Amino acid sequence: MELRQMAVAFLLNEEQEVLFLQKKPKDTFLAGLLVPIGGHMEGYEINEPLKACFREIEEETGLKSDYIDNLTLRYILLRLKDNQEIRIQYVFFGKVSKCSTLIESDEGSLAWVDFKDIANKNVSATTSEIVKH
């Protein structure tokens, strides 16, 4: 059985908006969905999900760790996919200024979404449940 680990961040600004990545409609993974910033952990990060999360944030937004306050682990999600893969997702929450300079990546476009509106957007079931909780 294969093990996949991911680290994602819900980055909130002073207006209670969350920074999301709008995935491209033709992507192979989560196509067209709004997703938290983050992604798959590299092998060398296996015991360091926080380090992986900071790397993913910088890759997808250009934000360095100095611009993120209180990035804190809030959830660890476990999922068995098709009885062939175990997925572990580390979910962090942190704060960032809306005035921060963001750099688009080739993975999609960045969007600020009001926290209370997230459940009404095109998000994964996991993201929806995290927001409800």
Secondary structure, DSSP 8 states (H G I E B T S, - for coil): -EEEEEEEEEEE-TTSEEEEEEE-TT-SSSTT-EEEEEEE--GGGTT-HHHHHHHHHHHHH---GGG-EEEEEEEEEEEEETTTEEEEEEEEEEE--TTS----BTTEEEEEEEGGGGGGSSB-HHHHHHHH-
